[in-house]
């Protein structure tokens, strides 16, 4: 796979010339059963509706029957046409496995390597070594929130086309154009979209005017949910994947499997892989600590029998639980030591099986999570962000599935606070739910940042808009940013009135005006800036905006190119990592 360059060049346009206006296509989505698959037809030599082992062996020659200009390569047009959005061709799983660099074309090297790649694909699914037409088309792509649709008419194709082309009526406010915006350097990592229907990778630093001034390249893949942090010594810590989407799809949403540390010039100084099919995998966020250690989140697999032993019900396949690990990198010899770990299975309760040790009333034990609160699915908790408060020695973590944020006492491992959905522990109803599909719960523990609360959180599904309708909740639901103040601590805990849910005060929030002007269906994040503004990333379409404490927008632009951005930060020019570098 060749090294991919920056998303700015992939888009072929200047960052500052990108507009925010487009029109949703009114035509029918071309994703039905009768869609033409030229690649599959070329591979299926005897036209029996499947690609056999012998046909896979001949793939490099068969594919060249599509080479209309005899240049030894296959352009998007030769593969069937570009379609309504970039990456549309990669809805054909055969192309997605052959097109290693994600440019929706096949190079000579990719064509020559076709038999090897197709054998990888044929080894998946029913593992019979044969590719059916069903296996050659993507029918299992994740939708927002991790939902799945078996029908391609309702799957990733229509979703991507709609949300990419969703009307953008807000005015462009380019970086550097409004003096009220914080003048910092933008740091972000590009990632793929929808199991690499779109591919992008690399970490970039833009100056306050939006000009790229540095990049950390990688030949590894960057799945959705990949984050990056700049360390004071100038090193970069980030998530990557050891392999492509075909291996990552063995896990649940947000999986990547690796964390690495690079120096300023992009040299990998250390890496840690936790990625084993059917067992465990790193996913979503990481948190660098002041002592050089890193907090990571790991999916941990449990079989249906193991789920039942925990008091869970309805498990018919592997269910992914969670561990939080504190790992200690050794940059001298490349080793890694796990110095602390927290296992969610030690903090579960259930009220259905009296014979089990974790039997009890969830309402009487809010320090424990009800294993049977959520519907059956392949993810029990789905942590998607992690942050550490050194002064309090507490971890703040977000659970998308439970609609809550938790505070974990690092010393005792106990959950000492939870907020967002009291129904999750039997002390409320759906009407009491505040958080939904939330991301990026972040401590306000830096005294240099103006704040009135203890943490902020990106609340993806803050509420529905009365009288609105639309596919994929676009224009129907809105997103908000909340700043939340906790009760005053007492004896290393946050007090709660007996028989009542945990409380909190929302001291500030940003809601779009009008409400239908901003909705982030999945991922997303927000961070407080030194001037009191708040920086927000709309991950699915790479929209970046910044608002003042009064809610005035002072920055509003899109980073062009395919893929998504999980997080973005503004680094002050005085940051020690930038000293003498720019």
Buried (B, 14 or more C-beta within 10 A) or exposed (E): BEEBBBBBEBBEEEBBEBEBEEEBEEEEBBBEEEEEBBBBBBBBBEEEEBBBBEBBBBBBEBBBEBBEEEEEBBBBEBBBEBBBBBBBBBBBBBBBBBBBBBBBBBBEEBBBBBBEBBBBBBEBEEEEEBBBBEBBBBBBBBBBBBEBBEEBEBBBBBBBBBBBBBBBEBEBBBBBBBEBBBBBBBBBBBBBBBBBBBBBBBBBBBBBEBBBBBBBBBEBBBBBBBBBBBBEEBBBBBBBBBBBBBBBBBBBBBBBBBBBBBBBEBEBBBBBBBBEEEEBBBBBBBBBEEEBBBBBBBBBBBEBEBBBBBBBEEBEEBBBBBBBBBBBBEEEEEEBEBEEBBBBBEBBBBBEBEEBEBEBEBBEBBBBBBBBBBEEBBBBBBBBBBBBBEEBEBBBBBBBBBBBBBBBBBEEBBBBBBBBBBBBBBBBEEEEBBBBBBBBBBBBBEEEBEBEBBBBBBBBBBBEBEEBEBBBBBBBBBBBBBBBBBBEBEEEBBEBEEEEBBBBEBBBBBBBEEBBBBBBBBBBBBBBBBBBBBBBBBBBBBBBBBBBBEBEBBBBBBBBBBBBBBBBBBBEEEBEBBEEEE
